[in-house]
Amino acid sequence: MIRINLLGRARPKAQRQAVPLEATLQVVFFFAALLFSGGVLYYHWHSMNQEALELQAHIQKQQGEKARLEQLKTQVDQFERQRALLQQRINEIEQLQRNRTGGQELLDALANTVARTDTLWLTSLERKGEGLTLVGMAGSINAVANFITELKHSGYFDQVEIKESAQDEKDVTVQTFNFTLTAQFALPQSKPATQATPATLVAPPALAKPSPTSAPAAPARPASAGKS
């Protein structure tokens, strides 16, 4: 449809309705809040993701450290078993060494002690380390007491104790007593004779060497005798 302007006036332009400022600000604030929230959420997600990656790396590191420590623990356990085995062998060797040390001295000391005691003899001897168990027979209780005294005075035996002493009733014709003693064997400590050794070595040459003043005294005696 064609419209003709008969008045000859310019047609007024249609005015657009102005958008309220508050609505514009609300839209702007909405998008700004939306962008800010998105930024905060992205930052939070990025931080959490970074912490998760660091935690995963730390877990992997700790797992590697755990595997290394388990391997070290296995080696330590193996070394402990070897050390225990070696210590057991050392203890056995030391025990054998203690049993062997002083064996001849032990027999000599016992033989001398028994020889100094009348009417007494030993029937068995058991040694465990330094501990001794002596079993024997004696003609009287006094002989057993003398034997204990001799053991203590010998210097080779300590903690001498009598465990059993009873009269032998199997043979009534001869009065004998069975006894059992325990003692600790120890080699006597050597006396400090090293200090006296230099004096004994130096003294004989000094005594054997003639004194210079006494040498002419020997021929002086005949001369005085002739004058008288």
Secondary structure, DSSP 8 states (H G I E B T S, - for coil): -----SS-------------HHHHHHHHHHHHHHHHHHHHHHHHHHHHHHHHHHHHHHHHHHHHHHHHHHHHHHHHHHHHHHHHHHHHHHHHHHHHHHHHTTHHHHHHHHHHHHHTSTTEEEEEEEEETTEEEEEEEESSHHHHHHHHHHHHHHSSEEEEEEEEEEE--S-SSS--EEEEEEEEE-------TTTHHHHHHHHHHHHHS--TTTTTHHHHHHHHHHH-
